[in-house]
Amino acid sequence: MLFDGWAQVPDHFVLLACCALAAGVVRGFAGFGLSAVLVASAAFVVAPREIIPVAQMLEIVASVALIPSVWRDVNWRWLTPMAAGYVLSIPLGVAALAHLPGTVLRVGGCAVLLLASLALLLNLRPRLPDGLPLRVGTGLLAGFFAGASSLGGMVASTMLFAVSLPARSLRATLVVLFFGSACYSLLWGLWQGIVGVDTVHRSAWLALPLLAGIAVGAHGFHRISEAGFRRAVLVVLAVLSLAGIVSVAVGRSA
C-alpha cells in the first residue's frame, strides 16, 4: 500500500515535467537558475510554498550530476566565504517562507535583479572591491533569498558577473555552492514543517526530465564562447527576473 501512493502520478505532472526540463536546460548551461525557472513556471498550478522545497531537492540532484565535471574549476576563494554567509542567512529566509507572504519579497527581488542584469548587459558595471566583505555579503544576501524565494542563485550569479569571474569558474563555483545550500535549506525546511512526503514524491517524478534538460544544457555550454556565455546568461537572468514578476502578477489576478 505504501508504494501505491508513490506510483501515483502527481497532479499537473505533464506541465511540471516540462518546467523541470526547462529548468534543467538552464541549470546545465548556466550553473544556476533551476529554482527560479521551476518556481516561476510551476507557480501557475502549485503554491510557491510547496514548489520551492521541491526545487531545492532537485538542486541536489542537479549538483550531483554536474559536480564531477566542474570540481577542478571551483573558485574556493569565493565559494568558502559565500558558503559561510549562506549558513547564517538561509534559516532567516526559510523562516520568512514559512511565516510571511512571499509575493512582495519575490517581486522586489526580481525587480532588483532585472535592473542589475540589464545594467550588466549594457556594460554598466559597479566598481566593487573584490574582497572578503563582498564575498561574505553576497552569501548573506543570496542565502536569504535562496531560503525565502528561490532567487539565491540569481543573486549570487549577478554578483559574480559584476566581478568578472571566468565562465568556467563562475559556473563551477555556483554548482558546488547550490549543492550545499540546497541540503542546508531542506534541513531547515523540515524543521519549519514545509518539507514532507509530497516534496519527495514530486521530486522523484521530476528528476528524470530534469536530468534530461541538464544534459542538453551542459552540451550547449561546452559549445559556446566565453563572451557568448556571459551574454547568454545575463539574458537568462533578465528573462527569469521578468518571469518571476509576471508569475506573481498572474497568480494574484487569477
C-alpha positions, 0 to 999 in steps of 0.5 A: 500500500505504501508504494501505491501512493508513490506510483501515483502520478502527481497532479499537473505532472505533464506541465511540471515535467516540462518546467523541470526540463526547462529548468534543467536546460538552464541549470546545465548551461548556466550553473544556476537558475533551476529554482527560479525557472521551476518556481516561476513556471510551476507557480501557475498550478502549485503554491510557491510554498510547496514548489520551492522545497521541491526545487531545492531537492532537485538542486541536489540532484542537479549538483550531483550530476554536474559536480564531477565535471566542474570540481577542478574549476571551483573558485574556493576563494569565493565559494568558502566565504559565500558558503559561510554567509549562506549558513547564517542567512538561509534559516532567516529566509526559510523562516520568512517562507514559512511565516510571511507572504512571499509575493512582495519579497519575490517581486522586489527581488526580481525587480532588483535583479532585472535592473542589475542584469540589464545594467550588466548587459549594457556594460554598466558595471559597479566598481566593487572591491573584490574582497572578503566583505563582498564575498561574505555579503553576497552569501548573506544576501543570496542565502536569504533569498535562496531560503525565502524565494528561490532567487539565491542563485540569481543573486549570487550569479549577478554578483559574480558577473559584476566581478568578472569571474571566468565562465568556467569558474563562475559556473563551477563555483555556483554548482558546488555552492547550490549543492550545499545550500540546497541540503542546508535549506531542506534541513531547515525546511523540515524543521519549519514543517514545509518539507514532507512526503509530497516534496519527495514524491514530486521530486522523484517524478521530476528528476528524470526530465530534469536530468534530461534538460541538464544534459542538453544544457551542459552540451550547449555550454561546452559549445559556446564562447566565453563572451557568448556565455556571459551574454547568454546568461545575463539574458537568462537572468533578465528573462527569469527576473521578468518571469518571476514578476509576471508569475506573481502578477498572474497568480494574484489576478487569477 
